[in-house]
Amino acid sequence: MLLLNVVGWLTAVFFIGFLFLAIFGIWWLVDLFLISGMIDAQKNALRNSLTQQALVGQSK
């Protein structure tokens, strides 16, 4: 993603870079909406794991 951004800005003078910048922008928008879902899924998995560990620890 960083490489697309850098190459896009360096080649924008030749108008080729705008293609790279468009790809970078689309990638950025997709990440904007997907990352929050990934974080929520990881938090839920961790919460479930810790709850299971606590329940097992209580039953001993």
MODELLER restraints for C-alpha pairs under 7 A, 6 or more apart:
rsr = mdl.restraints
at = mdl.atoms
rsr.add(forms.Gaussian(group=physical.xy_distance, feature=features.Distance(at['CA:1:A'], at['CA:24:A']), mean=6.44, stdev=0.5))
rsr.add(forms.Gaussian(group=physical.xy_distance, feature=features.Distance(at['CA:4:A'], at['CA:20:A']), mean=5.71, stdev=0.5))
rsr.add(forms.Gaussian(group=physical.xy_distance, feature=features.Distance(at['CA:4:A'], at['CA:21:A']), mean=6.87, stdev=0.5))
rsr.add(forms.Gaussian(group=physical.xy_distance, feature=features.Distance(at['CA:4:A'], at['CA:24:A']), mean=6.07, stdev=0.5))
rsr.add(forms.Gaussian(group=physical.xy_distance, feature=features.Distance(at['CA:5:A'], at['CA:20:A']), mean=6.97, stdev=0.5))
rsr.add(forms.Gaussian(group=physical.xy_distance, feature=features.Distance(at['CA:5:A'], at['CA:21:A']), mean=6.10, stdev=0.5))
rsr.add(forms.Gaussian(group=physical.xy_distance, feature=features.Distance(at['CA:5:A'], at['CA:24:A']), mean=6.23, stdev=0.5))
rsr.add(forms.Gaussian(group=physical.xy_distance, feature=features.Distance(at['CA:7:A'], at['CA:17:A']), mean=6.71, stdev=0.5))
rsr.add(forms.Gaussian(group=physical.xy_distance, feature=features.Distance(at['CA:8:A'], at['CA:17:A']), mean=3.91, stdev=0.5))
rsr.add(forms.Gaussian(group=physical.xy_distance, feature=features.Distance(at['CA:8:A'], at['CA:18:A']), mean=6.17, stdev=0.5))
rsr.add(forms.Gaussian(group=physical.xy_distance, feature=features.Distance(at['CA:8:A'], at['CA:20:A']), mean=4.75, stdev=0.5))
rsr.add(forms.Gaussian(group=physical.xy_distance, feature=features.Distance(at['CA:8:A'], at['CA:21:A']), mean=5.13, stdev=0.5))
rsr.add(forms.Gaussian(group=physical.xy_distance, feature=features.Distance(at['CA:9:A'], at['CA:17:A']), mean=6.01, stdev=0.5))
rsr.add(forms.Gaussian(group=physical.xy_distance, feature=features.Distance(at['CA:10:A'], at['CA:17:A']), mean=6.91, stdev=0.5))
rsr.add(forms.Gaussian(group=physical.xy_distance, feature=features.Distance(at['CA:11:A'], at['CA:17:A']), mean=4.37, stdev=0.5))
rsr.add(forms.Gaussian(group=physical.xy_distance, feature=features.Distance(at['CA:12:A'], at['CA:18:A']), mean=5.68, stdev=0.5))
